[in-house]
Amino acid sequence: MRELKLSRLTLAAFAVLVLYGPIATAQECASVWTSLRGRPNYSRNWYSTLVPWDDGSGPALFIGGPNSLSRWNGTTWTQMSVGGGNPIHAAGLFDDGTGLALYLGTERGLYRWNGVSVTQLSYTGSSVFSIVRFTDANGPAFFFSSFGEVYRYDGATTTRIAYAPARWGPSALAVFDGGTGPALYFGGAFTTVDGTTARGLAEYDGTNWSEVGGGIGGVGYYGMEPGITALAVIDEGAGPRLFVGGWCTEIGGQPGSIARWDGQNWERLGVFVNQDKYVGGFRWLDTGGGPAVHVCGDFDAISDDSVTDLARWDGQHWRPVGGGIPYTNGAGNYINAIEQFDAGDGLKFYAVRQFSSGGGTNFVSVMRYGCVCPDRDGDNLVGLSDLSLLLTQFGLSSGADDIDGDADVDMVDLALLLSLFGEQCP
C-alpha cells in the first residue's frame, strides 16, 4: 500500500510540476514559518528573551530559559550553565567599560556573561524583568526593575531607587529623551512611585519621579490594576518615540492599549478588543515590505485589525506577519519575544511562542520566519533528487523533509518544494 501511495504521489507531483513549473520557477525563495528542531522544550511559564550576539564562538541567538541560557547557532542548540540555575526573564547587551557582555535578569538578581565566564553582580531575591544603562545624578549605572521596584547597580553597590506598590508583575524600563534630556521610564501595575502619583508609567530625571502623560487606566489583568508590560524606543524616521503597551485599555485618558509618546503628546495605535490581553514587546524589524514596528504578546484583535499575538504596523493598521504564526497544537498561545538573526543562511525572523498542553503545563517553542530552500542533496539546486527524497518521507511524523516544521511531512511540504523547483538556493 505504501508503494502504491508513493507511486501515486510521485505521479501527482510530476503532474503539478509539468503544469505549474513555469510559475514555480518565477519565485526565488519561499518565506514560511518553521519550528526549530531540537529546540529546548521548556515546560515552565516564564518571560522569554531573544538576543543575537557573537560571544566569541560565532554568531548566535541566545534565549533565556527556566534554569539556563540556551544558544542557537543556526543548526543546533547548546544549553549553558549561566544565571545560577534561575529562570531568566530579561537580557541585554551592554558595555560597562570592560567590553561588550550579555547581562541577564533572573529570579535572584543580575548576572553578567562575557562569553567566557559568568559573574553574579547583584542579588535582590526578586525577579528582574528589565535592564537598562542610564546616567543619573550620581553617574552611569545599570538600572533594573522587579515587582514594583527599581534598583541601581553602579558596579559595586545595589540601591533601591523606587518603590511602587504593585498587585502583579512584570515591569519594564527604557531610556528616552523627550526633548529635555535622557530620562528613565518605568512601567508597571502601580498608581504611585515613592509616594508620587504615577498611574502605570513614571519618568525619572535622575533625581525625581513624575507621571507620564496622564498615566494609564481602564481594565487591567483579570480585573486588577492596569499596567504597562513593554517599553521600547524606536525611530521610524521622524525621530525617536517611546512605544508603550500593556494590560490596559486607556492611555492618557483615552482608549488605548498601544501608543507612542514623543515627550509631549500621545499617539494611540489601537486598543485590545478583548480584555485580559497584553503586550510582550516591541521591535523594529523587516519581515517583508521594509523595516517597521512589530508588536508581540497575547491578543486576537487590535481595534479593527484582526491580528493574533504578532503584528506589523504599516503606518495605519496592524497587519499579520507571514499570514500569522501557525498554531497547530495546544491552547493558550502567545508570543513572548521577537528578534531577527542571520545564522549564515540569510536574515530570518524569530519568535518565542508559549502554549499550554491542555493539562496545565506550559511549553515554549521557537518559531522562525524566512526563506526556506529544501535542497536535500546539497547541490544548491532544488531538483528531482530533492523531490524523490521528500516523497520517501511522505506521511511520516518527522524527518528532514518536514519543511514547514509542523512535525508532519505532508502536502504543504510537497507544495513548498514544488514552488521552488529548479531554483538555486541562496
Long-range contacts (C-beta under 8 A, 24 or more apart in sequence): 2-395, 5-394, 5-395, 6-391, 6-392, 6-394, 9-391, 9-394, 9-414, 10-388, 10-391, 13-387, 13-391, 13-414, 13-418, 16-418, 17-387, 17-418, 17-421, 20-418, 21-421, 21-422, 24-418, 24-419, 24-420, 24-421, 24-422, 25-421, 25-422, 25-423, 27-419, 27-420, 27-423, 28-423, 28-426, 29-371, 29-372, 29-373, 29-420, 29-423, 29-426, 30-371, 30-372, 30-416, 30-419, 30-420, 31-288, 31-322, 31-369, 31-370, 31-371, 31-372, 32-322, 32-369, 32-372, 32-403, 32-404, 32-416, 33-322, 33-325, 33-326, 33-367, 33-368, 33-369, 33-404, 33-405, 34-367, 34-368, 34-369, 34-372, 34-403, 34-404, 34-405, 35-365, 35-366, 35-367, 35-368, 35-405, 35-406, 35-407, 36-72, 36-77, 36-365, 36-366, 36-367, 36-368, 36-405, 37-405, 38-76, 38-77, 39-72, 39-77, 39-365, 39-366, 40-65, 40-70, 40-77, 40-79, 40-364, 41-363, 41-364, 41-365, 42-66, 42-363, 42-364, 43-361, 43-362, 43-363, 43-364, 44-87, 44-362, 45-354, 45-362, 46-87, 46-88, 46-89, 47-89, 47-90, 47-129, 47-170, 47-280, 47-336, 48-336, 48-337, 48-352, 48-354, 48-364, 49-88, 49-89, 49-90, 49-91, 49-337, 50-337, 50-338, 50-339, 50-341, 50-350, 50-352, 51-91, 51-92, 51-93, 51-102, 51-339, 52-339, 52-340, 52-341, 53-93, 53-100, 53-102, 55-102, 55-113, 55-114, 55-115, 56-115, 56-116, 57-115, 59-341, 59-342, 59-343, 59-344, 60-343, 61-339, 61-341, 61-343, 61-350, 62-91, 62-102, 63-337, 63-352, 63-366, 64-88, 64-89, 64-90, 64-91, 64-104, 65-364, 69-102, 69-104, 69-113, 72-343, 72-366, 73-343, 74-343, 74-344, 74-345, 75-343, 80-113, 81-118, 82-111, 82-113, 82-118, 83-111, 83-118, 84-108, 84-111, 84-118, 84-120, 87-127, 89-127, 89-128, 89-129, 89-170, 90-128, 90-129, 90-130, 90-131, 90-144, 91-131, 92-131, 92-132, 94-131, 94-133, 94-142, 96-133, 96-142, 96-155, 103-131, 103-142, 105-129, 105-130, 105-131, 105-144, 110-142, 110-144, 110-153, 121-153, 122-151, 122-153, 122-158, 123-158, 124-151, 124-158, 127-169, 127-170, 129-169, 129-170, 129-171, 129-172, 130-170, 130-171, 130-172, 130-173, 130-231, 131-173, 132-173, 132-174, 132-175, 132-184, 133-175, 134-175, 134-182, 134-184, 135-182, 135-206, 136-184, 136-204, 136-206, 136-207, 137-206, 137-207, 143-173, 143-184, 144-173, 145-170, 145-171, 145-172, 145-173, 145-186, 145-188, 146-171, 147-171, 148-188, 148-189, 148-190, 150-184, 150-186, 150-204, 161-204, 162-186, 162-193, 162-194, 162-202, 162-204, 162-209, 163-193, 163-194, 164-188, 164-190, 164-192, 164-193, 164-194, 164-198, 164-202, 165-190, 165-191, 165-192, 166-190, 166-225, 166-227, 167-224, 167-225, 168-221, 168-224, 168-225, 168-227, 170-229, 171-227, 171-228, 171-229, 172-228, 172-229, 172-230, 172-231, 173-231, 174-231, 174-232, 174-233, 174-242, 175-233, 176-233, 176-240, 176-242, 176-261, 176-263, 177-240, 177-263, 178-242, 178-261, 178-262, 178-263, 178-264, 179-262, 179-263, 179-264, 180-205, 180-263, 181-205, 185-212, 185-231, 185-242, 187-227, 187-228, 187-229, 187-230, 187-231, 187-244, 187-246, 188-227, 188-228, 189-220, 189-221, 189-224, 189-225, 189-226, 189-227, 189-228, 189-247, 190-225, 190-227, 191-225, 199-226, 200-225, 200-226, 200-227, 200-228, 200-246, 200-248, 201-228, 201-244, 212-261, 213-251, 213-252, 213-261, 213-265, 213-266, 214-252, 214-253, 215-252, 216-246, 216-248, 216-250, 216-251, 216-252, 217-248, 217-249, 217-250, 217-253, 218-248, 218-249, 218-250, 218-255, 219-248, 219-249, 219-275, 220-247, 220-248, 221-247, 221-276, 221-278, 222-276, 226-250, 229-278, 229-279, 229-280, 229-297, 230-279, 230-280, 230-281, 230-282, 230-295, 230-297, 231-282, 232-281, 232-282, 232-283, 234-260, 234-282, 234-284, 234-293, 235-284, 236-284, 236-292, 236-293, 241-267, 243-282, 243-293, 245-278, 245-279, 245-282, 245-295, 245-297, 246-278, 246-279, 247-276, 247-277, 247-278, 249-275, 257-299, 257-302, 258-295, 258-302, 269-302, 269-313, 269-318, 270-302, 270-303, 270-305, 270-318, 271-302, 271-303, 272-299, 272-301, 272-302, 273-300, 273-301, 273-302, 273-303, 274-299, 274-300, 274-301, 280-334, 280-335, 280-336, 280-337, 281-336, 281-337, 281-338, 283-338, 283-339, 283-340, 285-338, 285-339, 285-340, 285-349, 286-340, 286-347, 287-312, 287-321, 287-322, 287-349, 287-369, 288-321, 288-322, 289-314, 294-321, 294-338, 296-335, 296-336, 296-337, 296-338, 296-351, 297-334, 297-335, 298-334, 298-335, 308-333, 309-333, 309-334, 309-335, 309-353, 310-335, 310-338, 310-351, 321-349, 321-369, 322-369, 325-351, 325-353, 325-367, 326-404, 326-406, 327-355, 328-406, 328-407, 329-355, 330-355, 330-356, 330-357, 330-358, 330-363, 331-355, 331-356, 331-358, 332-356, 332-362, 336-364, 345-371, 345-426, 346-370, 346-371, 346-426, 367-405, 368-405, 371-426, 372-403, 372-404, 372-416, 373-420, 373-423, 373-425, 373-426, 374-401, 374-403, 374-413, 374-416, 374-417, 374-420, 375-425, 376-400, 376-401, 380-424, 380-425, 381-422, 381-423, 381-424, 381-425, 382-417, 382-420, 382-421, 382-422, 382-423, 382-424, 382-425, 383-421, 383-422, 386-417, 387-417, 387-418, 387-421, 390-414, 390-417
